[in-house]
Amino acid sequence: MRPISIRMENINSFREAQTVDFDSLTSGENIFCISGDTGSGKSTIFVSMLLALYKGISRSGSTLDDFINLSEEKAVIELKFESDGEIYETRRVLRRKGNNDFTLKRNGEIIASGDAAFDGISEMIGLDVEQFTQVALLEQGRFGKFLDSKPADRTKTLQRILSLERLGGLHTVANKMLTEVKEKLNGIDLIIERNERDGKTKDSLKTKKAELKTLTEDVKKLVAEEAELRSKLLAEEGKRKLHEEIVRITRDLEKERRSAAENKVRLEKLIAKCSDPTAALATLAAKEQELKGISEQAEKLGERLKKRKVELETSREKYKREKAKYDKLKAELDASLSSDIDSAVALILTYTKDGDKCPVCGGEIKSRSVSGGGAVDRADKERALSALEATLESVTAEGKRCHAEVAELEKQIAEEISPHGDVNKSLSELRMKKRETEETAKGIKDAETSLAQSEATVKTLIAQLSGKGKDDYDEDEGRKLSARHTEVSSVCAAKQKMLGMTETAIAEIEKAIAETEEYKKERKVFASRQKELDSLVKLFKSNGFANFVTEEYIKDFTVTASSTLSRLSGGNYTLEYRDNVFYIRDFLNGNKERKIKTLSGGETFLASLSIAISIMRYISAGKNFEFFFLDEGFGTLHDEAVETVVAALRELSKEVTVGLISHVDDLVSRISSRIHIVHATESRGSLIEVI
């Protein structure tokens, strides 16, 4: 894990949003310093980091509201960091009223919120907040916590830091393995007992092999007998087939002889019915053509007669209509005759046009208009009457012509068609007789063909029968041979099945014997394994192995820490660890051994720093944490010690990012990459200045 940046708004003395860009601070050397006056807000940066990672932090008697600026109702912290090549961002909003918010992003996308987000970060870091502040971010006032903690707490912390918790599960793993080995041994014993119980032993194998020998001899004899019987059956089968063939030919011969006799009788009957079908058909065809001609002529004349009758009827109807019109118009003319002079003038004018001379006065007719119109109307009607008279004459003439044609056609039909009676009926009767004659002709031909075929088949069957030889088939003998063959085959099959089963049983017994031998060998291996696992279970019992390994780690990094402490103290002190207790070897007081609790503040700071550097070297090698932040103790050091501490921290910065919080000018001046916290005023909050 490596912090990239943190942004704070309304957190304690920081009111306006302030950002610490760790990447920029460490772009030169991998160590930086946060300086500022007491109370300016230096430690708030590290506290904000804890708030951005953990749901609750170790602050006696404090609540989350205590971290919100007194003048504000809401505070925001945003932390960006890198872990396993992924970029994570957390955002925490603290409110005096209402719910607090917490979200976790990965590569720009929200992946969790609320408690789920805290759980995800806790799993990623692998330490709770208490452990985190003992090894990675050392808070003010808690610097010597690791040295002072109880052995059990210290062991638990280191096991989580160094991923040694898995060793605590070795007892469970060993127990599980032991259980599996015991189950395997029980399974092996059950298989061995089952094989012996099922009779799959060497004695039973000997018995089965003797049975196999006897069955093999029996099957050999039965196979030979079955082969001999099968040969005899094949011979009998040949006789049977010959017998059946002779019976079939004889049966077919009788059948064909009956068929020939039947065809002969049928042929004679058909010839008696019509001795010469060909001549009869020729006569019928000629008569049919004659009747067809008469029928066609009758049809043509009938159509013409029908058409003329329709025309005659149409003419009569037309005459009636035109005659009615004529009579009506003539009556109107007779009733309208008048001596009205205007009508006479109108009548005269009817036969003149404009420009003609008037037949009465001799003057030029300029206008034909008159006051009366009776004469003109009469003239129009007389012309219409004249036209109707002409139409009546035409219709009368047409009617006479149609009547004459109808009479002529009726006469022709009476002379040419009627003498022949019902032509269609005669034609139908003739065609029926023609079909009967055709059927008779076909029947004669079929009967002649069938008779010839039957006679030919009879000759063929007689020839086949004469070439078959003697029929010496004995049905009883064949039945006896078949029954014996079936019996022998059945017994042979049963014996062969028993033979196969015996061979299978022998193979199973041999396999079981081999399996038993292999399982006995395997049992020895698992029995030895059981003894080994029994020892391991005892070793791993009560988490003893994990604690032992942890103690060895503490001893190991204590050696490294002792070397660092010696260098930081100018050779005055070394660090030792035994029986779960840390001791200081004081070379200024006769090399006496002292407990950690007897150290002064400056001595405690150097010892704790040595332990922290040593632990950080271990965990940074696994890349669990790539930073080491300190907030304490530099004010208790003299100038030479400060120089030594800075040198040690520079050495550590080659492996992890080192961040310091201090107001000691001598230390601050030795770090080139730093930021300064400007104290808050009444009008604004604390400010971060990059120097």
PAMAR-874842 format. One line per 5 residues: number of its first residue (from 1); their letters; for each residue x, y, z of C-alpha. Coordinates in steps of 0.05 Angstrom, whole numbers, always signed. Example, Ala and Ser with C-alpha at 12.3 -4.5 7.8 and 13.67 -1.06 7.14 Angstrom:
2
1	AS	+246/-90/+156; +273/-21/+143
This chain:
691
1	MRPIS	+0/+0/+0; +26/+69/-19; -11/+136/-4; -15/+183/-64; -53/+243/-37
6	IRMEN	-102/+265/+17; -152/+323/+15; -184/+352/+78; -241/+401/+86; -269/+424/+154
11	INSFR	-226/+373/+192; -205/+403/+259; -165/+467/+243; -169/+456/+167; -231/+494/+143
16	EAQTV	-217/+509/+70; -201/+447/+28; -126/+430/+35; -89/+375/-3; -24/+338/+12
21	DFDSL	+5/+308/-52; +51/+253/-27; +75/+236/-98; +100/+308/-107; +132/+309/-38
26	TSGEN	+172/+245/-54; +189/+261/-126; +261/+278/-105; +281/+237/-45; +233/+187/-14
31	IFCIS	+229/+224/+53; +190/+286/+72; +174/+327/+133; +111/+362/+158; +129/+422/+201
36	GDTGS	+91/+476/+237; +77/+508/+305; +46/+469/+360; -30/+465/+349; -25/+485/+276
41	GKSTI	-55/+418/+253; +6/+376/+235; -20/+313/+268; -89/+323/+236; -60/+300/+169
46	FVSML	-44/+231/+198; -109/+229/+236; -147/+244/+172; -111/+186/+139; -136/+140/+194
51	LALYK	-207/+167/+186; -203/+155/+111; -186/+81/+123; -220/+59/+188; -291/+65/+214
56	GISRS	-267/+82/+284; -200/+104/+310; -167/+99/+378; -182/+164/+412; -202/+159/+485
61	GSTLD	-268/+194/+498; -274/+224/+428; -330/+218/+376; -330/+230/+301; -362/+299/+314
66	DFINL	-299/+319/+350; -261/+318/+284; -308/+367/+250; -287/+440/+252; -325/+476/+307
71	SEEKA	-352/+527/+258; -379/+475/+209; -433/+421/+206; -399/+376/+156; -327/+353/+141
76	VIELK	-298/+315/+81; -236/+272/+74; -212/+242/+8; -153/+194/+6; -121/+164/-57
81	FESDG	-73/+106/-52; -43/+49/-92; -46/-25/-74; -25/-84/-117; -21/-41/-179
86	EIYET	-93/-14/-171; -112/+58/-154; -162/+65/-97; -198/+126/-71; -238/+134/-7
91	RRVLR	-286/+191/+9; -313/+201/+79; -365/+254/+97; -376/+269/+171; -440/+304/+192
96	RKGNN	-462/+330/+260; -533/+315/+240; -555/+260/+192; -517/+200/+166; -443/+197/+151
101	DFTLK	-422/+172/+82; -363/+129/+62; -347/+103/-8; -291/+63/-39; -270/+69/-112
106	RNGEI	-223/+26/-153; -193/+56/-216; -247/+110/-216; -308/+65/-205; -346/+57/-139
111	IASGD	-339/-15/-115; -368/-9/-44; -399/+39/+6; -413/+42/+80; -392/-17/+123
116	AAFDG	-377/-59/+61; -325/-7/+40; -293/-7/+109; -291/-84/+108; -259/-83/+40
121	ISEMI	-203/-36/+62; -192/-75/+126; -184/-139/+86; -136/-104/+38; -92/-74/+94
126	GLDVE	-95/-136/+138; -89/-95/+203; -139/-64/+250; -129/+10/+268; -93/-7/+333
131	QFTQV	-42/-50/+297; -36/-1/+239; -14/+54/+288; +39/+10/+317; +77/-7/+254
136	ALLEQ	+59/+39/+195; +32/+105/+221; +60/+120/+290; +16/+172/+324; +37/+223/+375
141	GRFGK	+35/+195/+446; +31/+122/+421; +102/+113/+396; +123/+62/+448; +58/+23/+445
146	FLDSK	+89/-38/+411; +144/-45/+464; +95/-35/+521; +39/-80/+494; +23/-147/+526
151	PADRT	+59/-207/+496; -6/-237/+471; -27/-171/+437; +43/-162/+409; +43/-233/+382
156	KTLQR	-26/-223/+351; -3/-158/+318; +59/-189/+288; +22/-251/+264; -24/-205/+224
161	ILSLE	+33/-161/+200; +76/-219/+177; +16/-261/+152; +32/-315/+204; -41/-325/+224
166	RLGGL	-45/-381/+174; +3/-420/+219; -51/-419/+272; -93/-462/+225; -39/-515/+218
171	HTVAN	-69/-553/+277; -135/-556/+240; -100/-576/+175; -59/-629/+210; -121/-655/+246
176	KMLTE	-158/-658/+180; -101/-695/+147; -98/-743/+206; -173/-755/+200; -166/-768/+126
181	VKEKL	-109/-817/+138; -150/-853/+190; -209/-856/+143; -162/-883/+89; -136/-937/+136
186	NGIDL	-207/-956/+155; -225/-959/+82; -165/-1004/+67; -183/-1050/+125; -254/-1055/+101
191	IIERN	-231/-1073/+31; -184/-1127/+57; -238/-1155/+103; -289/-1153/+47; -244/-1191/-1
196	ERDGK	-232/-1245/+52; -306/-1247/+71; -326/-1254/-3; -279/-1313/-10; -230/-1278/-56
201	TKDSL	-170/-1316/-29; -116/-1361/-57; -155/-1424/-34; -218/-1402/-70; -175/-1386/-132
206	KTKKA	-149/-1458/-132; -221/-1486/-128; -246/-1441/-184; -188/-1462/-230; -206/-1536/-219
211	ELKTL	-279/-1520/-237; -254/-1484/-299; -215/-1545/-322; -276/-1591/-315; -321/-1541/-351
216	TEDVK	-271/-1533/-407; -270/-1609/-420; -347/-1613/-418; -354/-1555/-466; -304/-1586/-514
221	KLVAE	-345/-1651/-518; -411/-1614/-525; -383/-1570/-581; -360/-1632/-620; -429/-1665/-612
226	EAELR	-465/-1602/-631; -422/-1597/-694; -438/-1669/-714; -513/-1658/-702; -510/-1593/-741
231	SKLLA	-479/-1630/-801; -535/-1683/-799; -587/-1628/-793; -558/-1594/-854; -566/-1659/-893
236	EEGKR	-637/-1667/-868; -650/-1595/-884; -630/-1609/-957; -679/-1668/-960; -733/-1625/-928
241	KLHEE	-723/-1569/-978; -725/-1620/-1036; -789/-1649/-1008; -820/-1581/-1001; -797/-1563/-1072
246	IVRIT	-829/-1626/-1101; -893/-1613/-1062; -894/-1541/-1087; -883/-1561/-1160; -937/-1614/-1156
251	RDLEK	-985/-1565/-1126; -968/-1512/-1178; -976/-1564/-1234; -1046/-1582/-1212; -1064/-1509/-1206
256	ERRSA	-1039/-1493/-1276; -1077/-1552/-1306; -1141/-1527/-1274; -1127/-1458/-1299; -1116/-1484/-1371
261	AENKV	-1182/-1522/-1369; -1219/-1460/-1342; -1189/-1415/-1397; -1209/-1465/-1451; -1281/-1467/-1427
266	RLEKL	-1283/-1390/-1422; -1255/-1384/-1494; -1307/-1431/-1521; -1364/-1391/-1488; -1338/-1325/-1516
271	IAKCS	-1330/-1354/-1587; -1401/-1380/-1583; -1425/-1310/-1563; -1390/-1277/-1623; -1353/-1319/-1673
276	DPTAA	-1324/-1259/-1712; -1317/-1197/-1667; -1276/-1160/-1719; -1330/-1162/-1773; -1384/-1144/-1723
281	LATLA	-1344/-1084/-1699; -1334/-1059/-1770; -1409/-1062/-1784; -1425/-1027/-1719; -1374/-973/-1734
286	AKEQE	-1405/-958/-1802; -1474/-954/-1772; -1448/-909/-1716; -1419/-860/-1767; -1486/-858/-1804
291	LKGIS	-1525/-843/-1741; -1474/-791/-1719; -1484/-755/-1785; -1561/-755/-1777; -1553/-732/-1704
296	EQAEK	-1508/-675/-1724; -1556/-653/-1780; -1615/-656/-1732; -1576/-614/-1683; -1559/-561/-1735
301	LGERL	-1631/-558/-1762; -1658/-554/-1691; -1612/-496/-1674; -1632/-458/-1737; -1707/-471/-1724
306	KKRKV	-1700/-448/-1653; -1664/-385/-1675; -1717/-369/-1728; -1773/-379/-1679; -1740/-330/-1631
311	ELETS	-1733/-279/-1687; -1806/-290/-1707; -1829/-279/-1635; -1785/-217/-1630; -1816/-189/-1695
316	REKYK	-1886/-202/-1668; -1871/-166/-1603; -1841/-107/-1641; -1902/-103/-1687; -1948/-100/-1626
321	REKAK	-1908/-43/-1594; -1903/-2/-1659; -1978/-14/-1675; -1997/+11/-1606; -1956/+74/-1616
326	YDKLK	-1988/+85/-1686; -2059/+77/-1660; -2047/+125/-1602; -2015/+179/-1647; -2071/+173/-1700
331	AELDA	-2124/+184/-1646; -2088/+246/-1622; -2085/+274/-1693; -2160/+263/-1705; -2177/+299/-1640
336	SLSSD	-2131/+359/-1652; -2156/+381/-1722; -2178/+456/-1719; -2196/+512/-1766; -2155/+561/-1726
341	IDSAV	-2122/+608/-1776; -2061/+611/-1734; -2057/+536/-1738; -2064/+541/-1814; -2010/+593/-1817
346	ALILT	-1968/+552/-1771; -1981/+493/-1817; -1959/+533/-1878; -1898/+559/-1842; -1881/+489/-1823
351	YTKDG	-1862/+476/-1896; -1823/+542/-1905; -1759/+572/-1878; -1733/+644/-1867; -1723/+680/-1935
356	DKCPV	-1778/+641/-1972; -1838/+676/-2004; -1903/+671/-1966; -1953/+629/-2008; -2009/+673/-1982
361	CGGEI	-1983/+746/-1988; -1922/+737/-2033; -1877/+774/-1985; -1809/+749/-1958; -1814/+708/-1895
366	KSRSV	-1768/+741/-1844; -1794/+708/-1781; -1831/+643/-1773; -1857/+660/-1704; -1933/+660/-1697
371	SGGGA	-1978/+671/-1637; -2010/+601/-1643; -1973/+533/-1646; -2028/+482/-1660; -2014/+472/-1735
376	VDRAD	-1939/+461/-1723; -1953/+408/-1670; -2001/+372/-1717; -1950/+371/-1773; -1897/+339/-1726
381	KERAL	-1946/+286/-1706; -1965/+271/-1778; -1892/+262/-1796; -1883/+215/-1736; -1946/+177/-1758
386	SALEA	-1917/+169/-1827; -1853/+141/-1798; -1891/+91/-1755; -1929/+67/-1817; -1863/+53/-1851
391	TLESV	-1837/+15/-1789; -1900/-28/-1787; -1891/-47/-1860; -1818/-66/-1847; -1835/-107/-1785
396	TAEGK	-1891/-142/-1822; -1845/-161/-1879; -1792/-187/-1830; -1845/-228/-1794; -1869/-260/-1858
401	RCHAE	-1797/-278/-1877; -1784/-310/-1809; -1850/-348/-1813; -1832/-375/-1881; -1763/-398/-1857
406	VAELE	-1793/-432/-1796; -1842/-470/-1840; -1786/-491/-1888; -1742/-517/-1831; -1800/-556/-1800
411	KQIAE	-1813/-588/-1867; -1739/-607/-1876; -1737/-638/-1806; -1800/-678/-1821; -1771/-704/-1886
416	EISPH	-1698/-718/-1866; -1697/-731/-1791; -1764/-756/-1767; -1763/-821/-1809; -1703/-844/-1767
421	GDVNK	-1740/-839/-1701; -1699/-823/-1636; -1630/-818/-1666; -1595/-806/-1599; -1627/-867/-1568
426	SLSEL	-1608/-910/-1627; -1537/-883/-1625; -1533/-899/-1549; -1558/-970/-1560; -1509/-981/-1617
431	RMKKR	-1450/-956/-1576; -1469/-1003/-1519; -1470/-1061/-1566; -1403/-1039/-1594; -1372/-1039/-1524
436	ETEET	-1400/-1109/-1510; -1370/-1134/-1575; -1302/-1101/-1558; -1303/-1135/-1489; -1318/-1201/-1521
441	AKGIK	-1260/-1192/-1570; -1213/-1174/-1512; -1239/-1233/-1471; -1225/-1281/-1529; -1155/-1253/-1537
446	DAETS	-1141/-1256/-1461; -1169/-1326/-1456; -1125/-1349/-1515; -1063/-1317/-1482; -1079/-1346/-1413
451	LAQSE	-1091/-1415/-1443; -1025/-1413/-1480; -988/-1390/-1417; -1020/-1444/-1374; -1003/-1498/-1424
456	ATVKT	-931/-1473/-1428; -925/-1471/-1351; -953/-1542/-1346; -898/-1567/-1393; -844/-1529/-1353
461	LIAQL	-868/-1556/-1286; -871/-1628/-1313; -799/-1620/-1336; -778/-1592/-1267; -813/-1648/-1230
466	SGKGK	-780/-1702/-1272; -710/-1672/-1256; -717/-1670/-1179; -702/-1743/-1165; -727/-1786/-1108
471	DDYDE	-763/-1755/-1048; -736/-1793/-987; -749/-1741/-932; -767/-1771/-863; -802/-1718/-822
476	DEGRK	-798/-1757/-756; -723/-1767/-763; -713/-1693/-777; -755/-1675/-716; -713/-1720/-671
481	LSARH	-647/-1692/-697; -672/-1621/-687; -695/-1635/-615; -627/-1667/-598; -589/-1610/-630
486	TEVSS	-630/-1559/-591; -617/-1597/-526; -542/-1603/-538; -537/-1530/-559; -575/-1507/-497
491	VCAAK	-531/-1549/-451; -468/-1525/-487; -490/-1452/-482; -503/-1461/-407; -436/-1493/-397
496	QKMLG	-402/-1438/-438; -437/-1386/-396; -414/-1421/-333; -344/-1424/-363; -345/-1349/-376
501	MTETA	-371/-1334/-306; -317/-1378/-276; -264/-1343/-317; -292/-1276/-294; -294/-1300/-222
506	IAEIE	-222/-1323/-228; -201/-1256/-257; -238/-1220/-201; -206/-1264/-148; -137/-1253/-178
511	KAIAE	-151/-1178/-181; -176/-1179/-109; -115/-1218/-85; -69/-1168/-121; -111/-1111/-93
516	TEEYK	-106/-1139/-23; -30/-1144/-29; -26/-1072/-55; -72/-1047/+0; -29/-1083/+52
521	KERKV	+32/-1046/+25; -8/-981/+24; -32/-993/+94; +40/-995/+120; +51/-927/+87
526	FASRQ	-11/-896/+116; +3/-926/+185; +71/-892/+183; +38/-828/+160; -12/-832/+218
531	KELDS	+45/-833/+268; +77/-772/+235; +11/-733/+236; -2/-752/+308; +63/-718/+325
536	LVKLF	+45/-656/+283; -24/-650/+315; +9/-649/+383; +61/-598/+358; +8/-551/+329
541	KSNGF	-40/-557/+388; -62/-492/+422; -30/-448/+367; +38/-465/+397; +74/-470/+329
546	ANFVT	+48/-402/+306; +70/-371/+372; +138/-405/+367; +149/-378/+296; +126/-309/+318
551	EEYIK	+176/-310/+376; +230/-329/+327; +211/-270/+283; +213/-223/+343; +282/-249/+362
556	DFTVT	+305/-241/+290; +283/-168/+280; +304/-152/+351; +376/-167/+329; +367/-117/+272
561	ASSTL	+333/-66/+318; +390/-74/+368; +441/-56/+315; +399/+5/+295; +391/+27/+368
566	SRLSG	+466/+20/+380; +478/+66/+320; +424/+116/+341; +449/+119/+413; +523/+125/+395
571	GNYTL	+537/+55/+422; +505/+68/+490; +448/+18/+483; +431/-48/+452; +364/-85/+451
576	EYRDN	+352/-156/+474; +289/-200/+476; +276/-262/+517; +217/-294/+553; +168/-246/+518
581	VFYIR	+203/-185/+547; +246/-130/+515; +309/-108/+553; +359/-51/+542; +433/-64/+553
586	DFLNG	+460/+1/+582; +535/+9/+568; +538/+75/+605; +520/+39/+670; +566/-20/+671
591	NKERK	+531/-58/+616; +471/-69/+661; +407/-97/+635; +345/-53/+643; +271/-63/+626
596	IKTLS	+239/-18/+574; +195/+16/+627; +257/+46/+660; +277/+86/+598; +270/+161/+592
601	GGETF	+228/+193/+538; +286/+202/+490; +312/+131/+504; +242/+103/+492; +236/+141/+427
606	LASLS	+303/+112/+401; +285/+41/+423; +215/+45/+393; +242/+76/+328; +293/+20/+322
611	IAISI	+239/-33/+331; +192/+3/+282; +247/+9/+229; +264/-65/+236; +191/-86/+230
616	MRYIS	+180/-40/+171; +240/-71/+135; +207/-139/+142; +138/-119/+118; +163/-73/+62
621	AGKNF	+201/-133/+33; +133/-165/+21; +106/-98/-6; +48/-98/+45; +64/-26/+62
626	EFFFL	+107/+23/+23; +105/+80/+74; +127/+94/+146; +99/+157/+179; +122/+183/+248
631	DEGFG	+92/+236/+292; +132/+240/+356; +195/+245/+398; +244/+287/+359; +243/+343/+411
636	TLHDE	+276/+297/+462; +338/+285/+419; +404/+324/+421; +435/+348/+355; +480/+289/+345
641	AVETV	+422/+240/+357; +379/+279/+307; +433/+271/+254; +437/+196/+268; +361/+188/+266
646	VAALR	+355/+226/+200; +410/+182/+171; +374/+119/+193; +308/+144/+165; +342/+163/+99
651	ELSKE	+368/+91/+95; +297/+65/+107; +270/+113/+54; +307/+72/+1; +256/+17/+15
656	VTVGL	+192/+55/+35; +165/+126/+35; +183/+160/+102; +141/+217/+128; +157/+256/+192
661	ISHVD	+118/+306/+233; +162/+353/+274; +170/+424/+298; +244/+413/+313; +280/+463/+268
666	DLVSR	+345/+424/+268; +309/+362/+241; +264/+400/+193; +324/+436/+161; +356/+369/+146
671	ISSRI	+297/+346/+102; +294/+380/+34; +223/+358/+16; +173/+387/+65; +109/+423/+76
676	HIVHA	+93/+476/+129; +27/+482/+165; +7/+555/+176; -33/+564/+240; -108/+580/+233
681	TESRG	-135/+650/+246; -204/+675/+264; -221/+686/+190; -192/+622/+160; -168/+553/+177
686	SLIEV	-99/+523/+176; -62/+525/+109; -12/+477/+77; +48/+509/+44; +97/+468/+2
691	I	+169/+492/+16
